[in-house]
Amino acid sequence: MSTPPTMDVDATIAGEPALKQSHKNVPLLNTRQQPKPKQKVQMKQNKKFMLTFIQTFLLILALTFSTYSLVQIDSLSPQGNTGDDTHEMLVRTEGRVADSICTEGGAEIYIGNDLNSNGYLDEDEVTSSTKVCHGKEGLSGPQGNPGTALQSDSSRLEIEELEIGSITCPMGGILIHSGLDTNDDGQLNQEEIQSSEALCDGLVGSNGYNGQSGTNGAQGDAGSQGAPALVEHRQPSPAVCPSGLVLRFGVDDGIGEGVAFDEHLHDDEVRSSIQLCSSALLYGPISDLFPNSGDGLTTNCDAMAWMGEQQRLLTAGVNGIDGCELWVSEGMESSTQLLLDINPNGDALPGQYIGLNSVQTAHGERVFFDADDGMNGREVWVSDATVAGTKRVTNTGGSLPLSSSAQMVQWGQGIVFNTANDALVWSDGVTTTTVFSYPSFSPSQQQNLNTLSLGMATFATEMLHANSTHLWFSAKAGNDIEPYLLTLDAELQSWDLNPSGASWPSAPLLIEDGLVAVAEAQNGRQLVRLSNDGNMSWLTTLQHQGTGNPTTQVAEELGIHQLGNLLVFDALTSGVDPQVWSHNLSSGQTQILSTTIIAPGDWAGGIVHQQRIWFDCVAPNVAHEICSTDGTVGGTQVETDLRAGMASSNILGFVSQGEHLFFLASGQIDGVESGSSLWHLHNNETPTLAYDPWPGVNNNSASGTYGELLLTEHHVMFISHDGIRGHEIHAWSHGERTGDWLIWS
């Protein structure tokens, strides 16, 4: 079942009725699923209703947060010795079903103090709440591409900063104006403002009272000064919400990397936030690199990386003139442009070997990738999303060429990669050296590691894996390729897993106090546990049930995933296709989880989501669909039949955010084919179609043919075509589905 993904399946053409198949929405295949109402289409609402709602909501919000500073002061305990026992202010939002108050549903906003310090606003901690209702549903219409930011006679919200000392807010704050942009100039003029409401920052809290003297005990020290509660607004990204606001609530207490009492709300000082948008969140193509019907992204030119701090996308792309080069985008088509023509005489092919990878370094956020400039061959490059900041990664010894076996991981505020001239290199984009001369190592530590690594070669061709402190890699010493561990404390561990030959470690998974991998033993490929202290233990003794021969294919498609004490992986032990297995780290029991589900993870791999592992599979009566497991036989099952009967759904990728699972697949809606599109599953309910880039009969956008599914703070991004342009980048804002955004249109 290793056939590469293709859209040319022996099935009904996308958009045609599914003949001889039951017309249905996505069916329920297990008792955990519950029907979900059809998604409503939000249309333009009556302006009077919108203004009434906005004014009412802002009035309630202003009244609610006018007590914010008082609550913060009251949260200071009069018995506190240090003032550290103050209770954190929390804001919680929940979806609201349709009722007599909100006929179209909406959301509840709860505010209160975290009295039990569990990080969650419990019901008995709520001190105030307000409701946000959705507008009435408009007539259903066809799905279209994102429109312009605002149309004529549209409602707007604008923010005016209030400085300290203002009459309205003595400690500073913001003034929220709402109204109609009747002249369509993109802003609210004075005569267009219908309502103005203030959100004021809180006063500095009082000192805590002295603790009372106990029997034969000394009087407690004075409590420290309480920090002010702040309300901060930000404009939402225009790539997500064309008109709205983001309110952040926090305390100027210097927590984390914040600065106390500087009258500025740092990220670590934010306790809660609310994101509001006056229209549906945007979605659609964000690039047309190769104008008209040309493919802007294609084979070996489809790597992407999202820079969270800068809110920018770096991608490989083709425009039909400059070859495959490096592009940058802020998430809108108008902002997508060629960043640098790295290879003026050919294709740079950014990310062909190691992809594009966003890394937080000591010098800021950087994207590392491989590219060929036409003069130095394929090497590692680094970019800060500017032309001047995009350059080759070099060291004093010259170039660092890459081969097709190159791998890269994040470690030590930089990256580690293996070169074609057989070196294991660390770099943060400014400093580049071998890992054994990592800059934080002392001279004596570097000398010791260089001595221990003498004779080691063939670095990381089999395995390279890391967390924040530990770097696991394979290397050849003598004639054996075995695993090694290097820590930021300059400790080097080694193992000889296969005394009679090389162990060829692969499929690494970090677990508590060590790592699990697949390695070669005398009885074939098996799971082995490597401890940080240098110990090891073999976990499995799998063998092919039909021939009795040692196993040769373990964790090659699904890989290894952990659920508590259970490890879930794929292994070929009978027939011609792998099956799904589990190993219990506590009991040592290894068992097959299903004899009918085969080829787990063959196309899309697997993902841990809500204490289950989700993966593509092949199963009787449903062909290629989605399966899941909790690591037990009884909890391993088929989850979907997106295309009725034996028509395959061609699952191509998974991403997960909270309770929400997104994936690329072909499905049916009331018996009509969707083609390969973006689907959404919430709380194990019935999957729904989230976004079809090319809707209509006989249309298949072939989403996921190139590239991967990319999840950002606001978007799910993937490569697709819409029938007008070729394969380009599409972005779908997931905030409405995940509840991260409140929509009042």
Buried (B, 14 or more C-beta within 10 A) or exposed (E): BEEEBEBEBEBBEBBEBBEEBEEBBBBBBEEBBEEBEEEBEBBEBEEEEBBEBBBBBBEBBBEBBBBBBEBBBBBBBEEBBEBEBBBBBBBBBEEBEBEEEBEBBBBBBBBBBBEEEEEEBBEEBBBBBBBBBBBEBEEEEEBEEBEEBBEEEBBBBBBBEBEEEBEEBEBBBBBBBBBBBEEEEEEBEEEBBBBBBBBBBBBBBEBBBBBEEEEEEEEBEBBBBBBBBBBBBEEBBBBBBBBBBBBBBBBBBBBEEBEBEEEEBBEEBBBBBBBBBBBBBBBBBBBBBBEEEBBBBBEBBBBBBBBEEBBBBBBBBBBEEBBBBBBBBBBBBEBBEBBBBBBEEBBBBBBBBBBBBBBBBEBBBBBBBBBBBBEBEBBBBBBBBEEEBBBBBBBEEEBBBBBEEBBBBBBBBBBBBBBBEBBBBBBBBEBBBBBBBBEEBEEEBBEBBEEBBEEBBBBBBBBBBBEEEBBBBBBBBEEBBBBBBBEBEBBBBBBEBBEEEBBBBBBBBBBEEBBBBBBBBEBBBBBBBBBBEEEBEEBBEBBBEEEEEBBEBBBBBBBBBBBEEBBBBBBBBBEEBBBBBBBBBEEEEBEBBBEEBBBBBBBBBBBBBBEBBBBBBBBEEBBBBBBBBBBBEEBBBBBBBBBBEBBBBBBBBBBBBEBBBBBBBBBBBEBBBBBBBBBBBBEBBBBBBBBBBBBEEEBBBBBBBBBBBBBBEBBBBBBBBBBEBBBBBBBBBBBBBBBBBBBBB
